[in-house]
């Protein structure tokens, strides 16, 4: 059984990742709040092929039962990155 401190720290870091719009792929960080737009080609280079791809939405598995959902615009720029629980 996990201690309450461990659980609190884990919840804090998961909440921070969700709030910041950040995922990690192969030791690389992808963020949606950067000054320069993150391009689709950059994400594919850093992360490889996603678990799922539906049009301009890529879904990458994250640690635990989380997933990163990346939405790109028509110019292949990252518009939004959300971290959520896998269904």
N, C-alpha and C positions, 0 to 999 in steps of 0.2 A: 504494500500500500504506500502511496506517495504522501510525503509530509505536506501540511498546508502551505509551508513556505515554498516548497518546490512548485506546487500547483499555482500559487500566486505569481511566482516569477514567470512560469510558462504562459499564463494568461496575459501578463503584462507584455511579454515579447510578441505574442501573437496579435495582441491589440495594436501594438506599435507598428508591426508589419502591415496590418490591414489599413491603419490610418495613413501611413506614409506612402502606400501604393508601391511596395517594394517586394520583389521576389529574388530568389537566388537560383542560378542555373550553372552547374559545373564550376562552382566557385566564383562566378561572375554575378554582379548585382545589376538588376534592371529596376529603374525608378521612373515614375510618371511625373515627378515634380522637378525635373531638371530644366535648366534654361534653354538648352538646345533640344529640339524634338528627338525622341528615340525612334529610329526607323525600323520598319519590319525586318529589313535585311540584317540589321545589327542584332535584333533579338534572335533571329534564326541562326546567325553565326555563333552567338554566345550560348544559346540554349538548345540548338538542334530542332528537330521536328517536334511539335507539340503532341500531347496525348490525343487532343481533339482539335479539329479546325473546321469552323463553320463560317465560310466567307471571310470577313475581316476580323473574326474573333478567334483567338488562339487560347487554348487551355493547357496549362502545365501543372503537373503534380508538384506539390510542395511537401515538406516534412509533416508527419502525422497524418491527419485526415483533411489536410488543406489543399487548395488548388489556387493557382493564379489565373485570372481571366483577363486577357489583354485585348483591348478593342482598338482597332486602327481606323483612321479616316481614309478617304479616297486617295490621299497623297501618300499612303503607307506610313503615316506618322502616328505614334502611340497617342491616343486620346485619353484613355482611361485604363487603369490597372487596379483590379480589385482582388483581394485575397479573401476567400470564403471557404467554408466547409464543403467537402465533396458530397454530392448527393448520395 
